[in-house]
Every structure is written in C-alpha cells, then in structure tokens.
Amino acid sequence: MERTATLDGNLTSANQLTNPVNSAVETAAQTAHKATDKIADKAAMQVDRSAAAVHRAVESAADAATSTAAWASGTLEQAQQVKARLTESASASIRARPIATVVGVLIVGYLLGRLARL
C-alpha cells in the first residue's frame, strides 16, 4: 500500500487521497485552520492596542500624580514661609508695644465673649 503525506503532515494511503469525502474533510479542516489563524491574529492586534491604551493611561496618571505631588510640596513650603513671616511679624509687634497688645487682646476677648452669649 502506498502512503503519501497530506498538507497537515499526516500519512494517508493513496486510496484515501482519492476519496472525495476525505479530500473535502481535509479542505474543510484547512479552511477552519486558516479562519482560526485569522481570528487569532485579529485578537492579538486588539490585545496589543488595548495594552498600548492602558499603558498610555497609566503614564498619564503617573504624570498627573507627579505634578500634583510637586504642587502640594510647593504649597506646603509656601504655607510654612507665610506662617514664619506672620509669627515673626506678630512677635515683633508684641515686643514693640507689649501693653497695647495685651489691652487689645483683652478687648477682643471681651467682645467675643459678649457675642457668644447672644
């Protein structure tokens, strides 16, 4: 019995190759294989596109987080500088006129106490 190789690499006998049913089955299998390869290629392209989009989104979020952290750090430093300036200014004012400052604080305290009773 003579054997020959088909396109998928299987060995078949010569009379199986001549059988139209086997030939039709082999053609259908090849067509299905090609269709499966085409679908797999399209799916791989979609996965690559999705991965690239996710990568861009993550990079964008990381950039936004970095710039926000830099802004917050700068704002904190500015607030600390303002606090230091106000503290120094208040200390200088109190040192320059201690009695006027105490009287002013007492008056403000009295007025706030009166407002709180209303």
N, C-alpha and C positions, 0 to 999 in steps of 0.2 A: 504494500500500500504506500503510495507516495504522499509525503507530507510537505506542506508549504506554510510559510508564516503569513499571518494577516497583519493589517496595519497596527493592531493593538499588541502585536508581538506573540500572540498565541499560535501554537501549531495546530493546523487542521488538516484533515485528509483532503485529497483532490476532489472527491465526490461531494464533500461538504461545501467547497467553494462554488461548485456549480449549482448547488441547490439554491434557488431563488429566495427561499424563506430565510436561510442563513445569511444570505447577502443583504437582504432587507433589514434583518435584525442588526447586522454589523453596521450598516449605513445609519440606522436609527441611533445606535449607540454612539457613533462618531458625531452625529448631529447634536445629540444630547451633551456629549463631552464638550463640543465647541460652544454650545449655548451656556453651559456651566462655566467655562473659562471666561466667556464674555461677561457674564454676571459677576463673577469674582473680580475681574478687572475693574468693572464699574464700581463695585463695592469698595475696593481698595482705594480708588480715586476719591470716593466720597469720604472715606475714613481719613485720608491724607488732608483733604480740605477742612474737615471738621477739626482735626488735630491742629492745623495751622491757625484756624479761627480761635480755638481755645488758647493756643499759645499767645496769640496777639492780645487776647482779653486779659490773660494773666500778666503779661508785660505791662499793659495799660494800667491795671490795678496796682501793680508794684510801683510804677512811676508815680501814680496819684498818692499812694501811701508815703512814698519817699518825700514828695514835695509837701505833703501835709505835715509830716514829722519835722521837716526843716522849718516850715512856717510856725508850728507850735513852739519849737525851740527858740526861734527868734522872738516870738511874742512873750515867752516866759522871761527871756533876758531883758526885754524892754520893760516888762512889768516890774522886774527886780530893780532896774535902774530908776524907774519912777518912784518906787517905794523908798529907795535910798535917798533920792532927792527930796521927797516930801518929809521924810524923817529928819534929814539934816536941816531943812528949812524950818520945821516946827521946833527943833532943838535950838536953833539959833534965835528964833523969835522968843522962846521961853527964857533963854539966857539973857537976852537984851532987856526984856520987861517982865520979870517974874511976877510982880504983884498984879499988874494989869492982866496977865494971863490967868492967874488964879481967880481974880474977880470975874473975868469974862466967863470962865468955866462954871463958876457958881451961878451966875445969872442964867446961862444956857441950861444948866441942870434944873434950876428952879422953874424956868418956863416949860421945859419938857415934863416935869412933874405935874405942873398945872394942866397941861394939855392931856396928860394921861388920865387925869381924874374926870375929864369931861366925857 
